[in-house]
Amino acid sequence: MSLSIPDIVALFESRGHEQYAGEPVTQLEHALQSAHLAEQEGADSALISAALLHDVGHLLHDFGETPSLQGLDDVHQYRCLPFLRALFGPATLEPIKLHVDAKRYLCARDATYHDALSEDSRRSLRLQGGVFDAEQARQYEALPFAQDAVRLRRWDDLAKSADMATPPLVYFVRQLEIAARDHGIVRAVER
């Protein structure tokens, strides 16, 4: 049930027009803004791809546009992993998997972070387990790719602007191809 890069493009083309829960952007606009911010900060292809794909799990369910209003955690950070695992390695997949916990972590470590979250992000935070306690935050910090997930989370939070100009989806396909190729090279070396 893996997605190819053309499948990912088709998914964004067919469902990317859907509103990003409670925000003034669509799913595709949010993805493009996240990837654009990652590129502007000099992230590598794996992390730019993670930024583009971090919320693709929202497009893989039929819970409606704002599951948190229904009291649902759609576990989008996990839902997408089986679909992406054949293409991408840990440098892309782990930040995606950890970006929700990065929100929980940042709320624990940055006193101003919680208040800056959008209403939907605060609502989903409660559904996702709430703010980490000190021990959970310490354990999070020790995880591989945790800091990449924190970077991704910050881009995620900023990628909700109704008027941010970004390159089109086709522009970021090259980053997906590079990340997939690099993962294939690593797998071949490991054999």
FENBELFEN-V847014 format. One record per helix or strand. SS is the DSSP state (H for helix, E for strand). FROM is the first residue (numbers start at 1). TO is the last residue. If there is no record, write none. Layout:
ss={SS SS}
from={FROM FROM}
to={TO TO}
//
This chain:
ss={H E E H H H H H H H H H H H H}
from={5 19 26 27 45 56 67 76 81 90 113 119 134 146 169}
to={15 19 26 40 53 60 70 79 84 109 116 127 141 158 190}
//
